[in-house]
């Protein structure tokens, strides 16, 4: 997809340096992938807080199972 965006040069230059990308397109791909991943991690965190994980076995029971 082609997109026209007005982004400050200093922001692009810093992103290119940090991502070690050769092109602006590659830099933006890296930035978007990173942003999407961080948002998904936040969503998972919210889900875990609202619905905590429940473990079927205690730590000792797991140790015993692993030793069999």
PDB file of N, CA, C and O in Angstrom:
ATOM      1  N   UNK A   1       0.846  -1.165   0.000  1.00  0.00           N
ATOM      2  CA  UNK A   1       0.000   0.000   0.000  1.00  0.00           C
ATOM      3  C   UNK A   1       0.894   1.230   0.000  1.00  0.00           C
ATOM      4  O   UNK A   1       1.890   1.300   0.719  1.00  0.00           O
ATOM      5  N   UNK A   2       0.522   2.172  -0.803  1.00  0.00           N
ATOM      6  CA  UNK A   2       1.259   3.430  -0.808  1.00  0.00           C
ATOM      7  C   UNK A   2       0.583   4.385   0.161  1.00  0.00           C
ATOM      8  O   UNK A   2      -0.644   4.468   0.228  1.00  0.00           O
ATOM      9  N   UNK A   3       1.415   5.107   0.914  1.00  0.00           N
ATOM     10  CA  UNK A   3       0.905   6.055   1.893  1.00  0.00           C
ATOM     11  C   UNK A   3       1.750   7.316   1.807  1.00  0.00           C
ATOM     12  O   UNK A   3       2.971   7.255   1.657  1.00  0.00           O
ATOM     13  N   UNK A   4       1.094   8.439   1.902  1.00  0.00           N
ATOM     14  CA  UNK A   4       1.804   9.706   2.004  1.00  0.00           C
ATOM     15  C   UNK A   4       1.614  10.205   3.419  1.00  0.00           C
ATOM     16  O   UNK A   4       0.487  10.345   3.894  1.00  0.00           O
ATOM     17  N   UNK A   5       2.728  10.474   4.092  1.00  0.00           N
ATOM     18  CA  UNK A   5       2.647  10.932   5.478  1.00  0.00           C
ATOM     19  C   UNK A   5       3.697  12.013   5.699  1.00  0.00           C
ATOM     20  O   UNK A   5       4.784  11.971   5.122  1.00  0.00           O
ATOM     21  N   UNK A   6       3.362  12.953   6.519  1.00  0.00           N
ATOM     22  CA  UNK A   6       4.307  14.009   6.873  1.00  0.00           C
ATOM     23  C   UNK A   6       4.860  13.664   8.252  1.00  0.00           C
ATOM     24  O   UNK A   6       4.174  13.775   9.268  1.00  0.00           O
ATOM     25  N   UNK A   7       6.132  13.239   8.252  1.00  0.00           N
ATOM     26  CA  UNK A   7       6.791  12.811   9.479  1.00  0.00           C
ATOM     27  C   UNK A   7       8.079  13.619   9.608  1.00  0.00           C
ATOM     28  O   UNK A   7       8.834  13.730   8.642  1.00  0.00           O
ATOM     29  N   UNK A   8       8.342  14.182  10.782  1.00  0.00           N
ATOM     30  CA  UNK A   8       9.554  14.995  10.954  1.00  0.00           C
ATOM     31  C   UNK A   8      10.820  14.191  10.607  1.00  0.00           C
ATOM     32  O   UNK A   8      10.948  13.018  10.959  1.00  0.00           O
ATOM     33  N   UNK A   9      11.746  14.859   9.910  1.00  0.00           N
ATOM     34  CA  UNK A   9      12.996  14.221   9.489  1.00  0.00           C
ATOM     35  C   UNK A   9      13.774  13.645  10.662  1.00  0.00           C
ATOM     36  O   UNK A   9      14.326  12.549  10.564  1.00  0.00           O
ATOM     37  N   UNK A  10      13.822  14.382  11.778  1.00  0.00           N
ATOM     38  CA  UNK A  10      14.603  13.894  12.919  1.00  0.00           C
ATOM     39  C   UNK A  10      14.030  12.594  13.480  1.00  0.00           C
ATOM     40  O   UNK A  10      14.775  11.737  13.955  1.00  0.00           O
ATOM     41  N   UNK A  11      12.705  12.449  13.425  1.00  0.00           N
ATOM     42  CA  UNK A  11      12.064  11.225  13.900  1.00  0.00           C
ATOM     43  C   UNK A  11      12.411  10.047  12.986  1.00  0.00           C
ATOM     44  O   UNK A  11      12.733   8.958  13.459  1.00  0.00           O
ATOM     45  N   UNK A  12      12.344  10.275  11.692  1.00  0.00           N
ATOM     46  CA  UNK A  12      12.701   9.234  10.726  1.00  0.00           C
ATOM     47  C   UNK A  12      14.173   8.865  10.858  1.00  0.00           C
ATOM     48  O   UNK A  12      14.518   7.683  10.868  1.00  0.00           O
ATOM     49  N   UNK A  13      15.033   9.855  10.959  1.00  0.00           N
ATOM     50  CA  UNK A  13      16.473   9.588  11.075  1.00  0.00           C
ATOM     51  C   UNK A  13      16.805   8.792  12.332  1.00  0.00           C
ATOM     52  O   UNK A  13      17.625   7.874  12.286  1.00  0.00           O
ATOM     53  N   UNK A  14      16.178   9.134  13.452  1.00  0.00           N
ATOM     54  CA  UNK A  14      16.427   8.399  14.688  1.00  0.00           C
ATOM     55  C   UNK A  14      15.904   6.967  14.581  1.00  0.00           C
ATOM     56  O   UNK A  14      16.564   6.026  15.021  1.00  0.00           O
ATOM     57  N   UNK A  15      14.720   6.807  13.996  1.00  0.00           N
ATOM     58  CA  UNK A  15      14.155   5.468  13.818  1.00  0.00           C
ATOM     59  C   UNK A  15      15.030   4.634  12.894  1.00  0.00           C
ATOM     60  O   UNK A  15      15.228   3.444  13.142  1.00  0.00           O
ATOM     61  N   UNK A  16      15.551   5.231  11.844  1.00  0.00           N
ATOM     62  CA  UNK A  16      16.427   4.505  10.922  1.00  0.00           C
ATOM     63  C   UNK A  16      17.709   4.076  11.625  1.00  0.00           C
ATOM     64  O   UNK A  16      18.195   2.965  11.414  1.00  0.00           O
ATOM     65  N   UNK A  17      18.246   4.940  12.444  1.00  0.00           N
ATOM     66  CA  UNK A  17      19.481   4.609  13.160  1.00  0.00           C
ATOM     67  C   UNK A  17      19.237   3.481  14.163  1.00  0.00           C
ATOM     68  O   UNK A  17      20.037   2.551  14.263  1.00  0.00           O
ATOM     69  N   UNK A  18      18.149   3.565  14.895  1.00  0.00           N
ATOM     70  CA  UNK A  18      17.856   2.547  15.900  1.00  0.00           C
ATOM     71  C   UNK A  18      17.498   1.195  15.283  1.00  0.00           C
ATOM     72  O   UNK A  18      17.865   0.149  15.818  1.00  0.00           O
ATOM     73  N   UNK A  19      16.788   1.217  14.169  1.00  0.00           N
ATOM     74  CA  UNK A  19      16.370  -0.030  13.527  1.00  0.00           C
ATOM     75  C   UNK A  19      17.453  -0.584  12.602  1.00  0.00           C
ATOM     76  O   UNK A  19      17.377  -1.732  12.166  1.00  0.00           O
ATOM     77  N   UNK A  20      18.440   0.225  12.312  1.00  0.00           N
ATOM     78  CA  UNK A  20      19.520  -0.135  11.390  1.00  0.00           C
ATOM     79  C   UNK A  20      18.971  -0.514  10.020  1.00  0.00           C
ATOM     80  O   UNK A  20      19.530  -1.364   9.327  1.00  0.00           O
ATOM     81  N   UNK A  21      17.876   0.124   9.641  1.00  0.00           N
ATOM     82  CA  UNK A  21      17.259  -0.123   8.342  1.00  0.00           C
ATOM     83  C   UNK A  21      17.918   0.763   7.283  1.00  0.00           C
ATOM     84  O   UNK A  21      18.432   1.842   7.577  1.00  0.00           O
ATOM     85  N   UNK A  22      17.886   0.276   6.052  1.00  0.00           N
ATOM     86  CA  UNK A  22      18.508   1.017   4.953  1.00  0.00           C
ATOM     87  C   UNK A  22      17.557   2.000   4.287  1.00  0.00           C
ATOM     88  O   UNK A  22      17.991   2.980   3.681  1.00  0.00           O
ATOM     89  N   UNK A  23      16.252   1.735   4.402  1.00  0.00           N
ATOM     90  CA  UNK A  23      15.274   2.593   3.736  1.00  0.00           C
ATOM     91  C   UNK A  23      14.211   3.055   4.729  1.00  0.00           C
ATOM     92  O   UNK A  23      14.040   2.483   5.805  1.00  0.00           O
ATOM     93  N   UNK A  24      13.513   4.096   4.333  1.00  0.00           N
ATOM     94  CA  UNK A  24      12.416   4.592   5.167  1.00  0.00           C
ATOM     95  C   UNK A  24      11.304   3.547   5.235  1.00  0.00           C
ATOM     96  O   UNK A  24      10.705   3.346   6.291  1.00  0.00           O
ATOM     97  N   UNK A  25      11.028   2.886   4.121  1.00  0.00           N
ATOM     98  CA  UNK A  25       9.990   1.857   4.104  1.00  0.00           C
ATOM     99  C   UNK A  25      10.312   0.744   5.089  1.00  0.00           C
ATOM    100  O   UNK A  25       9.450   0.325   5.861  1.00  0.00           O
ATOM    101  N   UNK A  26      11.544   0.268   5.065  1.00  0.00           N
ATOM    102  CA  UNK A  26      11.956  -0.787   5.989  1.00  0.00           C
ATOM    103  C   UNK A  26      11.866  -0.302   7.435  1.00  0.00           C
ATOM    104  O   UNK A  26      11.448  -1.047   8.321  1.00  0.00           O
ATOM    105  N   UNK A  27      12.255   0.936   7.666  1.00  0.00           N
ATOM    106  CA  UNK A  27      12.182   1.525   9.001  1.00  0.00           C
ATOM    107  C   UNK A  27      10.747   1.561   9.501  1.00  0.00           C
ATOM    108  O   UNK A  27      10.479   1.202  10.648  1.00  0.00           O
ATOM    109  N   UNK A  28       9.831   1.988   8.657  1.00  0.00           N
ATOM    110  CA  UNK A  28       8.423   2.053   9.054  1.00  0.00           C
ATOM    111  C   UNK A  28       7.843   0.670   9.302  1.00  0.00           C
ATOM    112  O   UNK A  28       7.025   0.498  10.206  1.00  0.00           O
ATOM    113  N   UNK A  29       8.254  -0.321   8.511  1.00  0.00           N
ATOM    114  CA  UNK A  29       7.794  -1.695   8.745  1.00  0.00           C
ATOM    115  C   UNK A  29       8.254  -2.182  10.116  1.00  0.00           C
ATOM    116  O   UNK A  29       7.471  -2.754  10.874  1.00  0.00           O
ATOM    117  N   UNK A  30       9.529  -1.952  10.428  1.00  0.00           N
ATOM    118  CA  UNK A  30      10.077  -2.357  11.722  1.00  0.00           C
ATOM    119  C   UNK A  30       9.310  -1.664  12.853  1.00  0.00           C
ATOM    120  O   UNK A  30       8.936  -2.299  13.839  1.00  0.00           O
ATOM    121  N   UNK A  31       9.084  -0.376  12.703  1.00  0.00           N
ATOM    122  CA  UNK A  31       8.388   0.391  13.738  1.00  0.00           C
ATOM    123  C   UNK A  31       6.953  -0.096  13.929  1.00  0.00           C
ATOM    124  O   UNK A  31       6.490  -0.227  15.062  1.00  0.00           O
ATOM    125  N   UNK A  32       6.255  -0.363  12.843  1.00  0.00           N
ATOM    126  CA  UNK A  32       4.867  -0.819  12.953  1.00  0.00           C
ATOM    127  C   UNK A  32       4.783  -2.219  13.552  1.00  0.00           C
ATOM    128  O   UNK A  32       3.913  -2.487  14.381  1.00  0.00           O
ATOM    129  N   UNK A  33       5.668  -3.103  13.145  1.00  0.00           N
ATOM    130  CA  UNK A  33       5.688  -4.450  13.713  1.00  0.00           C
ATOM    131  C   UNK A  33       5.950  -4.376  15.214  1.00  0.00           C
ATOM    132  O   UNK A  33       5.288  -5.054  16.000  1.00  0.00           O
ATOM    133  N   UNK A  34       6.912  -3.556  15.604  1.00  0.00           N
ATOM    134  CA  UNK A  34       7.240  -3.404  17.023  1.00  0.00           C
ATOM    135  C   UNK A  34       6.050  -2.842  17.798  1.00  0.00           C
ATOM    136  O   UNK A  34       5.739  -3.316  18.891  1.00  0.00           O
ATOM    137  N   UNK A  35       5.395  -1.845  17.240  1.00  0.00           N
ATOM    138  CA  UNK A  35       4.239  -1.240  17.908  1.00  0.00           C
ATOM    139  C   UNK A  35       3.107  -2.252  18.063  1.00  0.00           C
ATOM    140  O   UNK A  35       2.509  -2.352  19.134  1.00  0.00           O
ATOM    141  N   UNK A  36       2.812  -2.999  17.010  1.00  0.00           N
ATOM    142  CA  UNK A  36       1.740  -3.991  17.055  1.00  0.00           C
ATOM    143  C   UNK A  36       2.041  -5.052  18.109  1.00  0.00           C
ATOM    144  O   UNK A  36       1.158  -5.430  18.878  1.00  0.00           O
ATOM    145  N   UNK A  37       3.280  -5.532  18.148  1.00  0.00           N
ATOM    146  CA  UNK A  37       3.666  -6.539  19.151  1.00  0.00           C
ATOM    147  C   UNK A  37       3.498  -5.998  20.567  1.00  0.00           C
ATOM    148  O   UNK A  37       2.987  -6.694  21.445  1.00  0.00           O
ATOM    149  N   UNK A  38       3.929  -4.756  20.789  1.00  0.00           N
ATOM    150  CA  UNK A  38       3.827  -4.205  22.143  1.00  0.00           C
ATOM    151  C   UNK A  38       2.367  -4.046  22.562  1.00  0.00           C
ATOM    152  O   UNK A  38       2.035  -4.256  23.728  1.00  0.00           O
ATOM    153  N   UNK A  39       1.502  -3.680  21.634  1.00  0.00           N
ATOM    154  CA  UNK A  39       0.080  -3.541  21.957  1.00  0.00           C
ATOM    155  C   UNK A  39      -0.553  -4.894  22.251  1.00  0.00           C
ATOM    156  O   UNK A  39      -1.395  -5.004  23.142  1.00  0.00           O
ATOM    157  N   UNK A  40      -0.152  -5.933  21.507  1.00  0.00           N
ATOM    158  CA  UNK A  40      -0.676  -7.272  21.774  1.00  0.00           C
ATOM    159  C   UNK A  40      -0.232  -7.760  23.145  1.00  0.00           C
ATOM    160  O   UNK A  40      -1.008  -8.397  23.857  1.00  0.00           O
ATOM    161  N   UNK A  41       1.004  -7.468  23.520  1.00  0.00           N
ATOM    162  CA  UNK A  41       1.504  -7.855  24.841  1.00  0.00           C
ATOM    163  C   UNK A  41       0.697  -7.146  25.928  1.00  0.00           C
ATOM    164  O   UNK A  41       0.343  -7.755  26.938  1.00  0.00           O
ATOM    165  N   UNK A  42       0.407  -5.862  25.723  1.00  0.00           N
ATOM    166  CA  UNK A  42      -0.416  -5.129  26.691  1.00  0.00           C
ATOM    167  C   UNK A  42      -1.797  -5.762  26.823  1.00  0.00           C
ATOM    168  O   UNK A  42      -2.315  -5.904  27.931  1.00  0.00           O
ATOM    169  N   UNK A  43      -2.396  -6.144  25.687  1.00  0.00           N
ATOM    170  CA  UNK A  43      -3.718  -6.769  25.718  1.00  0.00           C
ATOM    171  C   UNK A  43      -3.683  -8.092  26.476  1.00  0.00           C
ATOM    172  O   UNK A  43      -4.590  -8.394  27.252  1.00  0.00           O
ATOM    173  N   UNK A  44      -2.643  -8.872  26.250  1.00  0.00           N
ATOM    174  CA  UNK A  44      -2.507 -10.141  26.966  1.00  0.00           C
ATOM    175  C   UNK A  44      -2.380  -9.879  28.460  1.00  0.00           C
ATOM    176  O   UNK A  44      -2.970 -10.596  29.269  1.00  0.00           O
ATOM    177  N   UNK A  45      -1.619  -8.863  28.828  1.00  0.00           N
ATOM    178  CA  UNK A  45      -1.461  -8.503  30.232  1.00  0.00           C
ATOM    179  C   UNK A  45      -2.784  -8.133  30.876  1.00  0.00           C
ATOM    180  O   UNK A  45      -3.071  -8.549  31.999  1.00  0.00           O
ATOM    181  N   UNK A  46      -3.583  -7.362  30.177  1.00  0.00           N
ATOM    182  CA  UNK A  46      -4.895  -6.967  30.692  1.00  0.00           C
ATOM    183  C   UNK A  46      -5.781  -8.196  30.862  1.00  0.00           C
ATOM    184  O   UNK A  46      -6.503  -8.312  31.853  1.00  0.00           O
ATOM    185  N   UNK A  47      -5.726  -9.106  29.906  1.00  0.00           N
ATOM    186  CA  UNK A  47      -6.522 -10.328  29.980  1.00  0.00           C
ATOM    187  C   UNK A  47      -6.105 -11.167  31.177  1.00  0.00           C
ATOM    188  O   UNK A  47      -6.956 -11.689  31.897  1.00  0.00           O
ATOM    189  N   UNK A  48      -4.808 -11.300  31.393  1.00  0.00           N
ATOM    190  CA  UNK A  48      -4.318 -12.103  32.510  1.00  0.00           C
ATOM    191  C   UNK A  48      -4.702 -11.472  33.848  1.00  0.00           C
ATOM    192  O   UNK A  48      -5.031 -12.185  34.796  1.00  0.00           O
ATOM    193  N   UNK A  49      -4.664 -10.164  33.929  1.00  0.00           N
ATOM    194  CA  UNK A  49      -5.048  -9.494  35.177  1.00  0.00           C
ATOM    195  C   UNK A  49      -6.538  -9.695  35.446  1.00  0.00           C
ATOM    196  O   UNK A  49      -6.939  -9.929  36.586  1.00  0.00           O
ATOM    197  N   UNK A  50      -7.354  -9.603  34.402  1.00  0.00           N
ATOM    198  CA  UNK A  50      -8.794  -9.742  34.605  1.00  0.00           C
ATOM    199  C   UNK A  50      -9.227 -11.205  34.768  1.00  0.00           C
ATOM    200  O   UNK A  50     -10.231 -11.494  35.418  1.00  0.00           O
ATOM    201  N   UNK A  51      -8.461 -12.118  34.173  1.00  0.00           N
ATOM    202  CA  UNK A  51      -8.762 -13.542  34.283  1.00  0.00           C
ATOM    203  C   UNK A  51      -7.470 -14.289  34.627  1.00  0.00           C
ATOM    204  O   UNK A  51      -6.840 -14.862  33.738  1.00  0.00           O
ATOM    205  N   UNK A  52      -7.068 -14.292  35.893  1.00  0.00           N
ATOM    206  CA  UNK A  52      -5.789 -14.907  36.272  1.00  0.00           C
ATOM    207  C   UNK A  52      -5.705 -16.384  35.881  1.00  0.00           C
ATOM    208  O   UNK A  52      -6.707 -17.098  35.837  1.00  0.00           O
ATOM    209  N   UNK A  53      -4.487 -16.810  35.600  1.00  0.00           N
ATOM    210  CA  UNK A  53      -4.252 -18.212  35.274  1.00  0.00           C
ATOM    211  C   UNK A  53      -4.469 -19.072  36.514  1.00  0.00           C
ATOM    212  O   UNK A  53      -4.133 -18.672  37.629  1.00  0.00           O
ATOM    213  N   UNK A  54      -5.022 -20.233  36.308  1.00  0.00           N
ATOM    214  CA  UNK A  54      -5.203 -21.177  37.397  1.00  0.00           C
ATOM    215  C   UNK A  54      -4.397 -22.421  37.066  1.00  0.00           C
ATOM    216  O   UNK A  54      -4.490 -22.955  35.961  1.00  0.00           O
ATOM    217  N   UNK A  55      -3.611 -22.877  38.022  1.00  0.00           N
ATOM    218  CA  UNK A  55      -2.765 -24.034  37.801  1.00  0.00           C
ATOM    219  C   UNK A  55      -3.417 -25.272  38.395  1.00  0.00           C
ATOM    220  O   UNK A  55      -3.959 -25.244  39.500  1.00  0.00           O
ATOM    221  N   UNK A  56      -3.351 -26.348  37.640  1.00  0.00           N
ATOM    222  CA  UNK A  56      -3.966 -27.599  38.062  1.00  0.00           C
ATOM    223  C   UNK A  56      -3.120 -28.308  39.117  1.00  0.00           C
ATOM    224  O   UNK A  56      -3.657 -28.971  40.005  1.00  0.00           O
ATOM    225  N   UNK A  57      -1.799 -28.167  39.018  1.00  0.00           N
ATOM    226  CA  UNK A  57      -0.893 -28.870  39.923  1.00  0.00           C
ATOM    227  C   UNK A  57      -0.081 -27.871  40.741  1.00  0.00           C
ATOM    228  O   UNK A  57       0.166 -26.748  40.301  1.00  0.00           O
ATOM    229  N   UNK A  58       0.326 -28.287  41.919  1.00  0.00           N
ATOM    230  CA  UNK A  58       1.229 -27.471  42.728  1.00  0.00           C
ATOM    231  C   UNK A  58       2.648 -27.675  42.201  1.00  0.00           C
ATOM    232  O   UNK A  58       2.890 -28.562  41.382  1.00  0.00           O
ATOM    233  N   UNK A  59       3.567 -26.863  42.666  1.00  0.00           N
ATOM    234  CA  UNK A  59       4.957 -26.979  42.240  1.00  0.00           C
ATOM    235  C   UNK A  59       5.517 -28.353  42.591  1.00  0.00           C
ATOM    236  O   UNK A  59       6.223 -28.964  41.789  1.00  0.00           O
ATOM    237  N   UNK A  60       5.208 -28.829  43.768  1.00  0.00           N
ATOM    238  CA  UNK A  60       5.713 -30.147  44.180  1.00  0.00           C
ATOM    239  C   UNK A  60       5.124 -31.257  43.321  1.00  0.00           C
ATOM    240  O   UNK A  60       5.830 -32.197  42.957  1.00  0.00           O
ATOM    241  N   UNK A  61       3.861 -31.161  42.998  1.00  0.00           N
ATOM    242  CA  UNK A  61       3.236 -32.173  42.148  1.00  0.00           C
ATOM    243  C   UNK A  61       3.874 -32.200  40.760  1.00  0.00           C
ATOM    244  O   UNK A  61       4.072 -33.271  40.184  1.00  0.00           O
ATOM    245  N   UNK A  62       4.192 -31.031  40.228  1.00  0.00           N
ATOM    246  CA  UNK A  62       4.869 -30.964  38.930  1.00  0.00           C
ATOM    247  C   UNK A  62       6.249 -31.592  39.000  1.00  0.00           C
ATOM    248  O   UNK A  62       6.646 -32.314  38.085  1.00  0.00           O
ATOM    249  N   UNK A  63       6.990 -31.329  40.076  1.00  0.00           N
ATOM    250  CA  UNK A  63       8.307 -31.931  40.247  1.00  0.00           C
ATOM    251  C   UNK A  63       8.198 -33.449  40.273  1.00  0.00           C
ATOM    252  O   UNK A  63       8.987 -34.150  39.640  1.00  0.00           O
ATOM    253  N   UNK A  64       7.219 -33.944  41.007  1.00  0.00           N
ATOM    254  CA  UNK A  64       7.019 -35.383  41.097  1.00  0.00           C
ATOM    255  C   UNK A  64       6.660 -35.993  39.736  1.00  0.00           C
ATOM    256  O   UNK A  64       7.133 -37.073  39.383  1.00  0.00           O
ATOM    257  N   UNK A  65       5.823 -35.289  38.989  1.00  0.00           N
ATOM    258  CA  UNK A  65       5.459 -35.766  37.651  1.00  0.00           C
ATOM    259  C   UNK A  65       6.666 -35.781  36.719  1.00  0.00           C
ATOM    260  O   UNK A  65       6.823 -36.706  35.922  1.00  0.00           O
ATOM    261  N   UNK A  66       7.502 -34.782  36.813  1.00  0.00           N
ATOM    262  CA  UNK A  66       8.687 -34.700  35.947  1.00  0.00           C
ATOM    263  C   UNK A  66       9.728 -35.751  36.284  1.00  0.00           C
ATOM    264  O   UNK A  66      10.528 -36.126  35.427  1.00  0.00           O
ATOM    265  N   UNK A  67       9.730 -36.221  37.497  1.00  0.00           N
ATOM    266  CA  UNK A  67      10.727 -37.211  37.920  1.00  0.00           C
ATOM    267  C   UNK A  67      10.333 -38.624  37.539  1.00  0.00           C
ATOM    268  O   UNK A  67      11.156 -39.534  37.635  1.00  0.00           O
ATOM    269  N   UNK A  68       9.126 -38.830  37.119  1.00  0.00           N
ATOM    270  CA  UNK A  68       8.672 -40.180  36.736  1.00  0.00           C
ATOM    271  C   UNK A  68       9.295 -40.630  35.450  1.00  0.00           C
ATOM    272  O   UNK A  68       9.022 -41.737  34.986  1.00  0.00           O
TER     273      UNK A  68
END
